[in-house]
Amino acid sequence: MTDPMDTKLLLRRQIMVKAIVTPEWKDDAQRQLQAQLNQVDGQIQQLDFQLQQVIDELRKSREAADVVNARIQEVQGQANNQKAQLLQQKNLILQQLDQVQRLEMGQEVDQGQVDNFFYVTKGDNLIQKMQVEILLRNGVIEEIRGTL
């Protein structure tokens, strides 16, 4: 028979991953954000190009001018909505870029979370076991904080 004291339960927890701000980390973060900015700018240019193509095609149609103008306005409205979303995304990225530039060397910043499975048994402090963090320096684990 199994002793109830030996019973283990497998649980899942989220472990916070933090990074120490270093020149390399800052450069990498800025490079990634700049790539995102370039991608959004490319999407905006593509949207403008496609809009112009659609407008040109509509103007070539043989439909009545008022029908063509109504369709052009509809297409422009849709494009403006998409463009507004892209500009909002771009502003968010610019804010993140500004925040990265303001970070001080040695400061710890959140990088995300990873899932982890762990065992608990009777008498374990669940709160302590749930509070685990990993600290990285340039991608290398520098410290594991908490009760594994």
C-alpha positions, 0 to 999 in steps of 0.5 A: 500500500502507498503511504499518503505521505509519499503522494506527489502531485504534478502541477504546472506554473508560470515562471517569470523570465527577467533580463538584466539590461546590458549594452548587448540586450539593449542593442538587440531589443532596439534592433527587434523593435526597429525591424517591427517598425520597418515591417509596419512602415512596409505594410502602410506603403503596401496599403497605400499602393493597393489603394491607389491601384483599386482607385485607378481600376474603379475610375476605368470602369464604365459605371456611372460616376456617382457609383464609382465615387461611392465605391472609391469613398468606401474603399478609402474608408476601409483603407483609412481604418486599416491605416489607423490601426497600423499607425496605432501599432507603430506608435506603440512600437515607438513608445517601446523603443523610447522605453528601451532607450531610457533603461539603465544598465543593470536594471532588471526587465520582464522578458516573458514567462515559461511554463514549468511542471513541478511536484508538490507533496503534503507539507510543501509551501505552495505559495513559495513553490509558485514564486520562481523567477529566472534571471538572464544576462545576455541570454544566459541564466544567471540566477534561478530565484525561488523554491524549485 
